């Protein structure tokens, strides 16, 4: 059974239908503050708190990243690229610390895991020990002692 609506119910229903949650729009002013904060090393949490004074500022981290996540990523990538190019140039110019940093981070190098390769030119089966060489030089043969030679 459906009850008829009176005018007050119709007015309430009309207001409810017209009330829709508006998405927070992207703001160039906020984007500028976000980029500036990232460039200056400010944490995302602190940037989010600092922009709350602006109109249409997102209050949740999820909305903040949805609106300004690409700005954050682009700004961080720019900074890493700029610093990286300075380190690479310094390494190429002979700066040992810069070269070591680059090789550790991008080259997979570690000063503690070095491999020493020794080239062996002789056959290991024919290699004599130092003692065997000395015995031969003294004129002794295998299995003989000085007392045996004198008898």
N, CA, C and O atoms as a GROMACS GRO file, in nm:
protein
  604
    1UNK      N    1   0.084  -0.116   0.000
    1UNK     CA    2   0.000   0.000   0.000
    1UNK      C    3   0.089   0.124   0.000
    1UNK      O    4   0.178   0.135   0.084
    2UNK      N    5   0.067   0.214  -0.092
    2UNK     CA    6   0.145   0.335  -0.105
    2UNK      C    7   0.063   0.450  -0.049
    2UNK      O    8  -0.052   0.473  -0.088
    3UNK      N    9   0.126   0.522   0.042
    3UNK     CA   10   0.057   0.637   0.101
    3UNK      C   11   0.084   0.760   0.017
    3UNK      O   12   0.194   0.777  -0.036
    4UNK      N   13  -0.013   0.846   0.004
    4UNK     CA   14   0.011   0.968  -0.074
    4UNK      C   15   0.106   1.059   0.001
    4UNK      O   16   0.108   1.063   0.124
    5UNK      N   17   0.187   1.134  -0.076
    5UNK     CA   18   0.284   1.227  -0.016
    5UNK      C   19   0.221   1.362   0.001
    5UNK      O   20   0.151   1.413  -0.086
    6UNK      N   21   0.248   1.418   0.116
    6UNK     CA   22   0.204   1.556   0.134
    6UNK      C   23   0.314   1.649   0.083
    6UNK      O   24   0.420   1.602   0.042
    7UNK      N   25   0.289   1.776   0.084
    7UNK     CA   26   0.382   1.875   0.029
    7UNK      C   27   0.517   1.876   0.101
    7UNK      O   28   0.620   1.895   0.037
    8UNK      N   29   0.518   1.857   0.230
    8UNK     CA   30   0.644   1.861   0.304
    8UNK      C   31   0.733   1.743   0.266
    8UNK      O   32   0.855   1.758   0.255
    9UNK      N   33   0.673   1.626   0.246
    9UNK     CA   34   0.750   1.510   0.204
    9UNK      C   35   0.804   1.528   0.064
    9UNK      O   36   0.916   1.487   0.035
   10UNK      N   37   0.725   1.590  -0.025
   10UNK     CA   38   0.771   1.615  -0.161
   10UNK      C   39   0.888   1.712  -0.160
   10UNK      O   40   0.983   1.695  -0.238
   11UNK      N   41   0.884   1.813  -0.075
   11UNK     CA   42   0.992   1.911  -0.066
   11UNK      C   43   1.120   1.845  -0.015
   11UNK      O   44   1.228   1.872  -0.067
   12UNK      N   45   1.109   1.760   0.085
   12UNK     CA   46   1.225   1.690   0.139
   12UNK      C   47   1.285   1.598   0.033
   12UNK      O   48   1.407   1.594   0.016
   13UNK      N   49   1.201   1.526  -0.038
   13UNK     CA   50   1.248   1.436  -0.142
   13UNK      C   51   1.319   1.514  -0.252
   13UNK      O   52   1.420   1.469  -0.305
   14UNK      N   53   1.267   1.629  -0.287
   14UNK     CA   54   1.328   1.713  -0.390
   14UNK      C   55   1.467   1.760  -0.346
   14UNK      O   56   1.560   1.760  -0.427
   15UNK      N   57   1.480   1.800  -0.221
   15UNK     CA   58   1.610   1.846  -0.169
   15UNK      C   59   1.710   1.731  -0.168
   15UNK      O   60   1.825   1.748  -0.208
   16UNK      N   61   1.666   1.613  -0.125
   16UNK     CA   62   1.754   1.496  -0.119
   16UNK      C   63   1.801   1.459  -0.260
   16UNK      O   64   1.918   1.426  -0.279
   17UNK      N   65   1.710   1.463  -0.359
   17UNK     CA   66   1.747   1.431  -0.497
   17UNK      C   67   1.849   1.530  -0.552
   17UNK      O   68   1.940   1.492  -0.625
   18UNK      N   69   1.836   1.655  -0.517
   18UNK     CA   70   1.926   1.759  -0.567
   18UNK      C   71   2.059   1.761  -0.492
   18UNK      O   72   2.157   1.818  -0.541
   19UNK      N   73   2.062   1.699  -0.376
   19UNK     CA   74   2.187   1.692  -0.300
   19UNK      C   75   2.271   1.578  -0.356
   19UNK      O   76   2.237   1.461  -0.340
   20UNK      N   77   2.375   1.612  -0.419
   20UNK     CA   78   2.468   1.509  -0.464
   20UNK      C   79   2.606   1.548  -0.415
   20UNK      O   80   2.638   1.667  -0.402
   21UNK      N   81   2.686   1.451  -0.389
   21UNK     CA   82   2.819   1.478  -0.339
   21UNK      C   83   2.903   1.528  -0.456
   21UNK      O   84   2.922   1.458  -0.556
   22UNK      N   85   2.952   1.648  -0.442
   22UNK     CA   86   3.034   1.709  -0.546
   22UNK      C   87   3.180   1.666  -0.526
   22UNK      O   88   3.233   1.671  -0.416
   23UNK      N   89   3.243   1.625  -0.634
   23UNK     CA   90   3.384   1.589  -0.628
   23UNK      C   91   3.465   1.716  -0.606
   23UNK      O   92   3.433   1.822  -0.659
   24UNK      N   93   3.570   1.702  -0.529
   24UNK     CA   94   3.658   1.817  -0.506
   24UNK      C   95   3.736   1.841  -0.634
   24UNK      O   96   3.798   1.749  -0.688
   25UNK      N   97   3.734   1.964  -0.684
   25UNK     CA   98   3.806   1.990  -0.808
   25UNK      C   99   3.957   2.007  -0.785
   25UNK      O  100   4.001   2.040  -0.675
   26UNK      N  101   4.032   1.984  -0.889
   26UNK     CA  102   4.176   2.009  -0.890
   26UNK      C  103   4.199   2.158  -0.881
   26UNK      O  104   4.127   2.235  -0.944
   27UNK      N  105   4.297   2.199  -0.803
   27UNK     CA  106   4.326   2.341  -0.786
   27UNK      C  107   4.471   2.369  -0.822
   27UNK      O  108   4.562   2.306  -0.768
   28UNK      N  109   4.493   2.461  -0.913
   28UNK     CA  110   4.629   2.500  -0.953
   28UNK      C  111   4.704   2.561  -0.834
   28UNK      O  112   4.825   2.542  -0.821
   29UNK      N  113   4.632   2.635  -0.749
   29UNK     CA  114   4.696   2.697  -0.632
   29UNK      C  115   4.749   2.588  -0.538
   29UNK      O  116   4.863   2.596  -0.492
   30UNK      N  117   4.666   2.488  -0.512
   30UNK     CA  118   4.709   2.378  -0.425
   30UNK      C  119   4.820   2.298  -0.492
   30UNK      O  120   4.917   2.259  -0.426
   31UNK      N  121   4.809   2.274  -0.623
   31UNK     CA  122   4.912   2.199  -0.696
   31UNK      C  123   5.047   2.269  -0.684
   31UNK      O  124   5.150   2.203  -0.668
   32UNK      N  125   5.047   2.401  -0.693
   32UNK     CA  126   5.171   2.478  -0.681
   32UNK      C  127   5.232   2.458  -0.543
   32UNK      O  128   5.354   2.442  -0.531
   33UNK      N  129   5.149   2.459  -0.439
   33UNK     CA  130   5.198   2.439  -0.302
   33UNK      C  131   5.251   2.296  -0.283
   33UNK      O  132   5.351   2.275  -0.215
   34UNK      N  133   5.184   2.200  -0.344
   34UNK     CA  134   5.227   2.060  -0.335
   34UNK      C  135   5.366   2.045  -0.398
   34UNK      O  136   5.456   1.987  -0.338
   35UNK      N  137   5.383   2.097  -0.519
   35UNK     CA  138   5.511   2.086  -0.589
   35UNK      C  139   5.622   2.157  -0.512
   35UNK      O  140   5.734   2.106  -0.501
   36UNK      N  141   5.592   2.273  -0.459
   36UNK     CA  142   5.689   2.348  -0.381
   36UNK      C  143   5.731   2.269  -0.256
   36UNK      O  144   5.849   2.262  -0.223
   37UNK      N  145   5.634   2.210  -0.189
   37UNK     CA  146   5.664   2.131  -0.071
   37UNK      C  147   5.751   2.011  -0.102
   37UNK      O  148   5.847   1.982  -0.030
   38UNK      N  149   5.719   1.940  -0.209
   38UNK     CA  150   5.799   1.824  -0.249
   38UNK      C  151   5.940   1.866  -0.284
   38UNK      O  152   6.036   1.801  -0.243
   39UNK      N  153   5.956   1.975  -0.359
   39UNK     CA  154   6.089   2.025  -0.396
   39UNK      C  155   6.172   2.062  -0.273
   39UNK      O  156   6.294   2.050  -0.274
   40UNK      N  157   6.105   2.105  -0.167
   40UNK     CA  158   6.175   2.147  -0.045
   40UNK      C  159   6.188   2.034   0.057
   40UNK      O  160   6.235   2.058   0.169
   41UNK      N  161   6.148   1.913   0.021
   41UNK     CA  162   6.166   1.798   0.109
   41UNK      C  163   6.064   1.786   0.220
   41UNK      O  164   6.088   1.715   0.318
   42UNK      N  165   5.949   1.852   0.208
   42UNK     CA  166   5.845   1.846   0.309
   42UNK      C  167   5.768   1.714   0.292
   42UNK      O  168   5.742   1.672   0.180
   43UNK      N  169   5.733   1.652   0.403
   43UNK     CA  170   5.659   1.524   0.395
   43UNK      C  171   5.518   1.548   0.342
   43UNK      O  172   5.462   1.657   0.357
   44UNK      N  173   5.463   1.446   0.279
   44UNK     CA  174   5.328   1.454   0.223
   44UNK      C  175   5.226   1.485   0.333
   44UNK      O  176   5.133   1.563   0.312
   45UNK      N  177   5.245   1.425   0.448
   45UNK     CA  178   5.156   1.450   0.562
   45UNK      C  179   5.154   1.599   0.599
   45UNK      O  180   5.048   1.656   0.623
   46UNK      N  181   5.272   1.660   0.602
   46UNK     CA  182   5.279   1.802   0.636
   46UNK      C  183   5.225   1.891   0.524
   46UNK      O  184   5.166   1.996   0.551
   47UNK      N  185   5.245   1.850   0.400
   47UNK     CA  186   5.188   1.927   0.288
   47UNK      C  187   5.037   1.924   0.296
   47UNK      O  188   4.971   2.027   0.281
   48UNK      N  189   4.980   1.806   0.319
   48UNK     CA  190   4.835   1.792   0.330
   48UNK      C  191   4.781   1.882   0.441
   48UNK      O  192   4.678   1.947   0.423
   49UNK      N  193   4.849   1.886   0.554
   49UNK     CA  194   4.805   1.971   0.665
   49UNK      C  195   4.816   2.119   0.629
   49UNK      O  196   4.731   2.198   0.668
   50UNK      N  197   4.920   2.156   0.556
   50UNK     CA  198   4.942   2.297   0.526
   50UNK      C  199   4.845   2.355   0.422
   50UNK      O  200   4.827   2.476   0.416
   51UNK      N  201   4.784   2.270   0.340
   51UNK     CA  202   4.693   2.321   0.236
   51UNK      C  203   4.548   2.329   0.281
   51UNK      O  204   4.462   2.370   0.204
   52UNK      N  205   4.521   2.291   0.404
   52UNK     CA  206   4.382   2.288   0.452
   52UNK      C  207   4.318   2.426   0.455
   52UNK      O  208   4.195   2.436   0.461
   53UNK      N  209   4.396   2.531   0.451
   53UNK     CA  210   4.341   2.666   0.453
   53UNK      C  211   4.283   2.708   0.318
   53UNK      O  212   4.211   2.807   0.309
   54UNK      N  213   4.314   2.633   0.213
   54UNK     CA  214   4.267   2.668   0.079
   54UNK      C  215   4.130   2.607   0.050
   54UNK      O  216   4.096   2.499   0.100
   55UNK      N  217   4.053   2.678  -0.032
   55UNK     CA  218   3.923   2.628  -0.073
   55UNK      C  219   3.945   2.503  -0.158
   55UNK      O  220   4.038   2.497  -0.238
   56UNK      N  221   3.859   2.405  -0.141
   56UNK     CA  222   3.863   2.279  -0.215
   56UNK      C  223   3.986   2.193  -0.183
   56UNK      O  224   4.027   2.111  -0.265
   57UNK      N  225   4.044   2.213  -0.066
   57UNK     CA  226   4.156   2.129  -0.025
   57UNK      C  227   4.104   1.993   0.018
   57UNK      O  228   4.008   1.985   0.094
   58UNK      N  229   4.165   1.886  -0.030
   58UNK     CA  230   4.121   1.753   0.013
   58UNK      C  231   4.158   1.730   0.159
   58UNK      O  232   4.264   1.773   0.205
   59UNK      N  233   4.070   1.663   0.230
   59UNK     CA  234   4.098   1.637   0.372
   59UNK      C  235   4.153   1.497   0.395
   59UNK      O  236   4.213   1.471   0.499
   60UNK      N  237   4.133   1.407   0.300
   60UNK     CA  238   4.184   1.271   0.317
   60UNK      C  239   4.307   1.250   0.230
   60UNK      O  240   4.323   1.312   0.125
   61UNK      N  241   4.391   1.160   0.276
   61UNK     CA  242   4.512   1.126   0.200
   61UNK      C  243   4.476   1.064   0.066
   61UNK      O  244   4.542   1.089  -0.035
   62UNK      N  245   4.371   0.982   0.065
   62UNK     CA  246   4.330   0.916  -0.060
   62UNK      C  247   4.289   1.018  -0.165
   62UNK      O  248   4.331   1.009  -0.281
   63UNK      N  249   4.208   1.115  -0.126
   63UNK     CA  250   4.166   1.219  -0.221
   63UNK      C  251   4.284   1.306  -0.262
   63UNK      O  252   4.296   1.346  -0.377
   64UNK      N  253   4.371   1.333  -0.166
   64UNK     CA  254   4.491   1.413  -0.195
   64UNK      C  255   4.574   1.346  -0.304
   64UNK      O  256   4.614   1.411  -0.400
   65UNK      N  257   4.600   1.215  -0.289
   65UNK     CA  258   4.677   1.143  -0.390
   65UNK      C  259   4.602   1.131  -0.522
   65UNK      O  260   4.662   1.134  -0.629
   66UNK      N  261   4.470   1.117  -0.514
   66UNK     CA  262   4.390   1.107  -0.636
   66UNK      C  263   4.403   1.235  -0.718
   66UNK      O  264   4.417   1.230  -0.840
   67UNK      N  265   4.399   1.350  -0.651
   67UNK     CA  266   4.405   1.478  -0.721
   67UNK      C  267   4.548   1.522  -0.754
   67UNK      O  268   4.573   1.576  -0.862
   68UNK      N  269   4.642   1.499  -0.661
   68UNK     CA  270   4.775   1.558  -0.676
   68UNK      C  271   4.887   1.454  -0.680
   68UNK      O  272   5.005   1.491  -0.675
   69UNK      N  273   4.852   1.327  -0.687
   69UNK     CA  274   4.953   1.221  -0.691
   69UNK      C  275   5.047   1.232  -0.810
   69UNK      O  276   5.167   1.207  -0.796
   70UNK      N  277   4.994   1.268  -0.924
   70UNK     CA  278   5.079   1.281  -1.042
   70UNK      C  279   5.175   1.399  -1.027
   70UNK      O  280   5.290   1.391  -1.072
   71UNK      N  281   5.129   1.507  -0.965
   71UNK     CA  282   5.217   1.621  -0.939
   71UNK      C  283   5.332   1.580  -0.847
   71UNK      O  284   5.447   1.619  -0.868
   72UNK      N  285   5.299   1.502  -0.745
   72UNK     CA  286   5.401   1.455  -0.651
   72UNK      C  287   5.503   1.367  -0.724
   72UNK      O  288   5.624   1.387  -0.710
   73UNK      N  289   5.455   1.271  -0.803
   73UNK     CA  290   5.543   1.179  -0.875
   73UNK      C  291   5.632   1.253  -0.975
   73UNK      O  292   5.751   1.226  -0.984
   74UNK      N  293   5.573   1.346  -1.049
   74UNK     CA  294   5.650   1.422  -1.148
   74UNK      C  295   5.758   1.507  -1.083
   74UNK      O  296   5.871   1.514  -1.132
   75UNK      N  297   5.724   1.571  -0.972
   75UNK     CA  298   5.820   1.657  -0.903
   75UNK      C  299   5.934   1.574  -0.845
   75UNK      O  300   6.050   1.613  -0.855
   76UNK      N  301   5.902   1.460  -0.785
   76UNK     CA  302   6.006   1.372  -0.731
   76UNK      C  303   6.097   1.321  -0.842
   76UNK      O  304   6.219   1.316  -0.826
   77UNK      N  305   6.039   1.285  -0.955
   77UNK     CA  306   6.119   1.236  -1.069
   77UNK      C  307   6.212   1.345  -1.119
   77UNK      O  308   6.328   1.317  -1.152
   78UNK      N  309   6.164   1.468  -1.126
   78UNK     CA  310   6.249   1.580  -1.169
   78UNK      C  311   6.368   1.598  -1.074
   78UNK      O  312   6.481   1.616  -1.119
   79UNK      N  313   6.341   1.593  -0.944
   79UNK     CA  314   6.447   1.612  -0.845
   79UNK      C  315   6.551   1.500  -0.855
   79UNK      O  316   6.671   1.527  -0.856
   80UNK      N  317   6.505   1.376  -0.864
   80UNK     CA  318   6.597   1.263  -0.875
   80UNK      C  319   6.680   1.276  -1.002
   80UNK      O  320   6.800   1.248  -1.001
   81UNK      N  321   6.619   1.317  -1.111
   81UNK     CA  322   6.692   1.336  -1.236
   81UNK      C  323   6.797   1.445  -1.226
   81UNK      O  324   6.909   1.428  -1.275
   82UNK      N  325   6.762   1.555  -1.162
   82UNK     CA  326   6.858   1.666  -1.148
   82UNK      C  327   6.976   1.627  -1.060
   82UNK      O  328   7.091   1.652  -1.095
   83UNK      N  329   6.947   1.565  -0.946
   83UNK     CA  330   7.054   1.525  -0.854
   83UNK      C  331   7.138   1.415  -0.920
   83UNK      O  332   7.261   1.416  -0.910
   84UNK      N  333   7.072   1.322  -0.986
   84UNK     CA  334   7.143   1.214  -1.052
   84UNK      C  335   7.239   1.265  -1.158
   84UNK      O  336   7.351   1.215  -1.170
   85UNK      N  337   7.197   1.363  -1.235
   85UNK     CA  338   7.285   1.415  -1.340
   85UNK      C  339   7.407   1.486  -1.279
   85UNK      O  340   7.516   1.481  -1.337
   86UNK      N  341   7.390   1.550  -1.164
   86UNK     CA  342   7.503   1.614  -1.096
   86UNK      C  343   7.601   1.507  -1.047
   86UNK      O  344   7.722   1.522  -1.064
   87UNK      N  345   7.549   1.401  -0.986
   87UNK     CA  346   7.635   1.293  -0.935
   87UNK      C  347   7.712   1.228  -1.050
   87UNK      O  348   7.832   1.203  -1.039
   88UNK      N  349   7.642   1.202  -1.159
   88UNK     CA  350   7.708   1.138  -1.273
   88UNK      C  351   7.817   1.228  -1.329
   88UNK      O  352   7.926   1.181  -1.361
   89UNK      N  353   7.790   1.356  -1.342
   89UNK     CA  354   7.890   1.448  -1.395
   89UNK      C  355   8.011   1.456  -1.302
   89UNK      O  356   8.125   1.458  -1.349
   90UNK      N  357   7.986   1.461  -1.171
   90UNK     CA  358   8.098   1.464  -1.076
   90UNK      C  359   8.180   1.335  -1.085
   90UNK      O  360   8.303   1.339  -1.079
   91UNK      N  361   8.112   1.222  -1.099
   91UNK     CA  362   8.183   1.093  -1.112
   91UNK      C  363   8.269   1.092  -1.237
   91UNK      O  364   8.384   1.047  -1.234
   92UNK      N  365   8.214   1.141  -1.346
   92UNK     CA  366   8.290   1.146  -1.472
   92UNK      C  367   8.407   1.243  -1.464
   92UNK      O  368   8.507   1.227  -1.534
   93UNK      N  369   8.394   1.344  -1.378
   93UNK     CA  370   8.503   1.442  -1.359
   93UNK      C  371   8.609   1.394  -1.262
   93UNK      O  372   8.704   1.466  -1.234
   94UNK      N  373   8.593   1.271  -1.209
   94UNK     CA  374   8.696   1.213  -1.124
   94UNK      C  375   8.667   1.214  -0.975
   94UNK      O  376   8.754   1.178  -0.896
   95UNK      N  377   8.549   1.255  -0.933
   95UNK     CA  378   8.514   1.255  -0.791
   95UNK      C  379   8.490   1.112  -0.746
   95UNK      O  380   8.393   1.048  -0.787
   96UNK      N  381   8.581   1.059  -0.660
   96UNK     CA  382   8.573   0.920  -0.617
   96UNK      C  383   8.444   0.891  -0.542
   96UNK      O  384   8.381   0.788  -0.566
   97UNK      N  385   8.403   0.979  -0.451
   97UNK     CA  386   8.280   0.956  -0.373
   97UNK      C  387   8.158   0.949  -0.464
   97UNK      O  388   8.072   0.863  -0.445
   98UNK      N  389   8.150   1.036  -0.562
   98UNK     CA  390   8.038   1.036  -0.655
   98UNK      C  391   8.039   0.908  -0.739
   98UNK      O  392   7.934   0.848  -0.764
   99UNK      N  393   8.157   0.866  -0.781
   99UNK     CA  394   8.168   0.743  -0.860
   99UNK      C  395   8.126   0.623  -0.776
   99UNK      O  396   8.055   0.535  -0.825
  100UNK      N  397   8.171   0.619  -0.651
  100UNK     CA  398   8.134   0.508  -0.564
  100UNK      C  399   7.983   0.504  -0.540
  100UNK      O  400   7.922   0.398  -0.544
  101UNK      N  401   7.923   0.622  -0.514
  101UNK     CA  402   7.778   0.629  -0.494
  101UNK      C  403   7.704   0.577  -0.617
  101UNK      O  404   7.611   0.498  -0.605
  102UNK      N  405   7.746   0.622  -0.734
  102UNK     CA  406   7.680   0.579  -0.856
  102UNK      C  407   7.695   0.428  -0.876
  102UNK      O  408   7.597   0.360  -0.907
  103UNK      N  409   7.815   0.377  -0.859
  103UNK     CA  410   7.838   0.234  -0.881
  103UNK      C  411   7.762   0.148  -0.780
  103UNK      O  412   7.713   0.040  -0.814
  104UNK      N  413   7.752   0.194  -0.656
  104UNK     CA  414   7.676   0.120  -0.556
  104UNK      C  415   7.528   0.120  -0.588
  104UNK      O  416   7.462   0.016  -0.580
  105UNK      N  417   7.474   0.236  -0.625
  105UNK     CA  418   7.329   0.247  -0.643
  105UNK      C  419   7.282   0.198  -0.780
  105UNK      O  420   7.173   0.141  -0.790
  106UNK      N  421   7.360   0.217  -0.883
  106UNK     CA  422   7.315   0.181  -1.018
  106UNK      C  423   7.396   0.070  -1.083
  106UNK      O  424   7.350   0.006  -1.178
  107UNK      N  425   7.517   0.046  -1.033
  107UNK     CA  426   7.603  -0.053  -1.098
  107UNK      C  427   7.609  -0.187  -1.028
  107UNK      O  428   7.667  -0.281  -1.081
  108UNK      N  429   7.550  -0.196  -0.909
  108UNK     CA  430   7.552  -0.321  -0.836
  108UNK      C  431   7.685  -0.353  -0.772
  108UNK      O  432   7.710  -0.467  -0.734
  109UNK      N  433   7.771  -0.254  -0.760
  109UNK     CA  434   7.903  -0.275  -0.704
  109UNK      C  435   7.901  -0.265  -0.553
  109UNK      O  436   7.826  -0.185  -0.497
  110UNK      N  437   7.983  -0.345  -0.488
  110UNK     CA  438   8.000  -0.338  -0.344
  110UNK      C  439   8.148  -0.359  -0.313
  110UNK      O  440   8.209  -0.451  -0.367
  111UNK      N  441   8.206  -0.276  -0.228
  111UNK     CA  442   8.348  -0.292  -0.199
  111UNK      C  443   8.378  -0.418  -0.119
  111UNK      O  444   8.494  -0.461  -0.114
  112UNK      N  445   8.279  -0.478  -0.056
  112UNK     CA  446   8.303  -0.597   0.024
  112UNK      C  447   8.290  -0.725  -0.056
  112UNK      O  448   8.332  -0.831  -0.009
  113UNK      N  449   8.234  -0.719  -0.174
  113UNK     CA  450   8.218  -0.841  -0.253
  113UNK      C  451   8.297  -0.829  -0.382
  113UNK      O  452   8.241  -0.809  -0.490
  114UNK      N  453   8.428  -0.842  -0.368
  114UNK     CA  454   8.513  -0.837  -0.486
  114UNK      C  455   8.560  -0.977  -0.519
  114UNK      O  456   8.573  -1.062  -0.430
  115UNK      N  457   8.585  -1.002  -0.643
  115UNK     CA  458   8.631  -1.132  -0.689
  115UNK      C  459   8.774  -1.114  -0.738
  115UNK      O  460   8.800  -1.033  -0.826
  116UNK      N  461   8.864  -1.190  -0.679
  116UNK     CA  462   9.003  -1.186  -0.723
  116UNK      C  463   9.028  -1.306  -0.812
  116UNK      O  464   9.022  -1.421  -0.766
  117UNK      N  465   9.056  -1.280  -0.937
  117UNK     CA  466   9.084  -1.388  -1.030
  117UNK      C  467   9.235  -1.392  -1.052
  117UNK      O  468   9.297  -1.290  -1.084
  118UNK      N  469   9.293  -1.510  -1.035
  118UNK     CA  470   9.436  -1.528  -1.055
  118UNK      C  471   9.454  -1.614  -1.179
  118UNK      O  472   9.400  -1.723  -1.189
  119UNK      N  473   9.532  -1.561  -1.272
  119UNK     CA  474   9.557  -1.636  -1.394
  119UNK      C  475   9.670  -1.734  -1.367
  119UNK      O  476   9.777  -1.696  -1.320
  120UNK      N  477   9.646  -1.861  -1.398
  120UNK     CA  478   9.747  -1.964  -1.374
  120UNK      C  479   9.799  -2.009  -1.509
  120UNK      O  480   9.724  -2.059  -1.593
  121UNK      N  481   9.930  -1.990  -1.529
  121UNK     CA  482   9.988  -2.025  -1.658
  121UNK      C  483  10.044  -2.167  -1.660
  121UNK      O  484  10.067  -2.223  -1.768
  122UNK      N  485  10.067  -2.226  -1.542
  122UNK     CA  486  10.125  -2.359  -1.537
  122UNK      C  487  10.018  -2.463  -1.508
  122UNK      O  488   9.911  -2.433  -1.454
  123UNK      N  489  10.049  -2.585  -1.543
  123UNK     CA  490   9.962  -2.697  -1.513
  123UNK      C  491   9.973  -2.727  -1.364
  123UNK      O  492  10.084  -2.750  -1.316
  124UNK      N  493   9.860  -2.728  -1.288
  124UNK     CA  494   9.870  -2.750  -1.144
  124UNK      C  495   9.928  -2.887  -1.107
  124UNK      O  496   9.980  -2.903  -0.997
  125UNK      N  497   9.919  -2.987  -1.198
  125UNK     CA  498   9.974  -3.120  -1.169
  125UNK      C  499  10.127  -3.119  -1.174
  125UNK      O  500  10.192  -3.200  -1.107
  126UNK      N  501  10.183  -3.029  -1.252
  126UNK     CA  502  10.328  -3.022  -1.267
  126UNK      C  503  10.389  -2.920  -1.172
  126UNK      O  504  10.511  -2.905  -1.168
  127UNK      N  505  10.310  -2.851  -1.097
  127UNK     CA  506  10.360  -2.746  -1.008
  127UNK      C  507  10.430  -2.809  -0.888
  127UNK      O  508  10.374  -2.895  -0.821
  128UNK      N  509  10.552  -2.766  -0.862
  128UNK     CA  510  10.628  -2.816  -0.748
  128UNK      C  511  10.611  -2.723  -0.630
  128UNK      O  512  10.595  -2.602  -0.647
  129UNK      N  513  10.613  -2.778  -0.513
  129UNK     CA  514  10.609  -2.693  -0.396
  129UNK      C  515  10.747  -2.634  -0.375
  129UNK      O  516  10.845  -2.680  -0.434
  130UNK      N  517  10.755  -2.535  -0.293
  130UNK     CA  518  10.884  -2.471  -0.264
  130UNK      C  519  10.979  -2.568  -0.198
  130UNK      O  520  11.100  -2.563  -0.223
  131UNK      N  521  10.929  -2.657  -0.115
  131UNK     CA  522  11.014  -2.755  -0.047
  131UNK      C  523  11.071  -2.854  -0.146
  131UNK      O  524  11.189  -2.888  -0.140
  132UNK      N  525  10.985  -2.901  -0.242
  132UNK     CA  526  11.033  -2.994  -0.344
  132UNK      C  527  11.142  -2.929  -0.429
  132UNK      O  528  11.240  -2.995  -0.464
  133UNK      N  529  11.126  -2.802  -0.463
  133UNK     CA  530  11.227  -2.731  -0.543
  133UNK      C  531  11.358  -2.720  -0.466
  133UNK      O  532  11.465  -2.736  -0.525
  134UNK      N  533  11.351  -2.692  -0.337
  134UNK     CA  534  11.471  -2.678  -0.255
  134UNK      C  535  11.544  -2.811  -0.242
  134UNK      O  536  11.667  -2.815  -0.250
  135UNK      N  537  11.471  -2.919  -0.223
  135UNK     CA  538  11.533  -3.053  -0.212
  135UNK      C  539  11.605  -3.087  -0.341
  135UNK      O  540  11.715  -3.142  -0.338
  136UNK      N  541  11.544  -3.056  -0.454
  136UNK     CA  542  11.606  -3.084  -0.584
  136UNK      C  543  11.733  -3.003  -0.600
  136UNK      O  544  11.834  -3.055  -0.649
  137UNK      N  545  11.730  -2.876  -0.559
  137UNK     CA  546  11.848  -2.791  -0.570
  137UNK      C  547  11.961  -2.840  -0.480
  137UNK      O  548  12.078  -2.824  -0.513
  138UNK      N  549  11.927  -2.900  -0.367
  138UNK     CA  550  12.029  -2.951  -0.276
  138UNK      C  551  12.083  -3.087  -0.322
  138UNK      O  552  12.173  -3.144  -0.260
  139UNK      N  553  12.027  -3.137  -0.430
  139UNK     CA  554  12.077  -3.262  -0.486
  139UNK      C  555  12.018  -3.385  -0.420
  139UNK      O  556  12.070  -3.495  -0.437
  140UNK      N  557  11.913  -3.367  -0.348
  140UNK     CA  558  11.850  -3.481  -0.282
  140UNK      C  559  11.740  -3.535  -0.373
  140UNK      O  560  11.681  -3.461  -0.452
  141UNK      N  561  11.714  -3.663  -0.360
  141UNK     CA  562  11.608  -3.724  -0.440
  141UNK      C  563  11.495  -3.765  -0.348
  141UNK      O  564  11.508  -3.763  -0.225
  142UNK      N  565  11.384  -3.801  -0.409
  142UNK     CA  566  11.266  -3.840  -0.330
  142UNK      C  567  11.299  -3.956  -0.238
  142UNK      O  568  11.358  -4.056  -0.279
  143UNK      N  569  11.260  -3.941  -0.113
  143UNK     CA  570  11.271  -4.049  -0.017
  143UNK      C  571  11.408  -4.066   0.044
  143UNK      O  572  11.425  -4.157   0.126
  144UNK      N  573  11.506  -3.985   0.009
  144UNK     CA  574  11.639  -4.000   0.067
  144UNK      C  575  11.661  -3.896   0.174
  144UNK      O  576  11.604  -3.786   0.168
  145UNK      N  577  11.742  -3.930   0.270
  145UNK     CA  578  11.779  -3.836   0.377
  145UNK      C  579  11.928  -3.816   0.372
  145UNK      O  580  11.997  -3.896   0.308
  146UNK      N  581  11.980  -3.714   0.434
  146UNK     CA  582  12.127  -3.692   0.429
  146UNK      C  583  12.207  -3.809   0.481
  146UNK      O  584  12.316  -3.833   0.429
  147UNK      N  585  12.162  -3.883   0.578
  147UNK     CA  586  12.239  -3.997   0.631
  147UNK      C  587  12.243  -4.112   0.532
  147UNK      O  588  12.341  -4.186   0.530
  148UNK      N  589  12.141  -4.130   0.451
  148UNK     CA  590  12.137  -4.236   0.350
  148UNK      C  591  12.236  -4.208   0.238
  148UNK      O  592  12.298  -4.299   0.183
  149UNK      N  593  12.249  -4.075   0.204
  149UNK     CA  594  12.338  -4.038   0.093
  149UNK      C  595  12.486  -4.062   0.131
  149UNK      O  596  12.567  -4.094   0.044
  150UNK      N  597  12.521  -4.048   0.257
  150UNK     CA  598  12.661  -4.059   0.300
  150UNK      C  599  12.705  -4.204   0.319
  150UNK      O  600  12.824  -4.227   0.341
  151UNK      N  601  12.619  -4.298   0.313
  151UNK     CA  602  12.661  -4.435   0.338
  151UNK      C  603  12.710  -4.507   0.217
  151UNK      O  604  12.748  -4.624   0.226
   0.00000   0.00000   0.00000
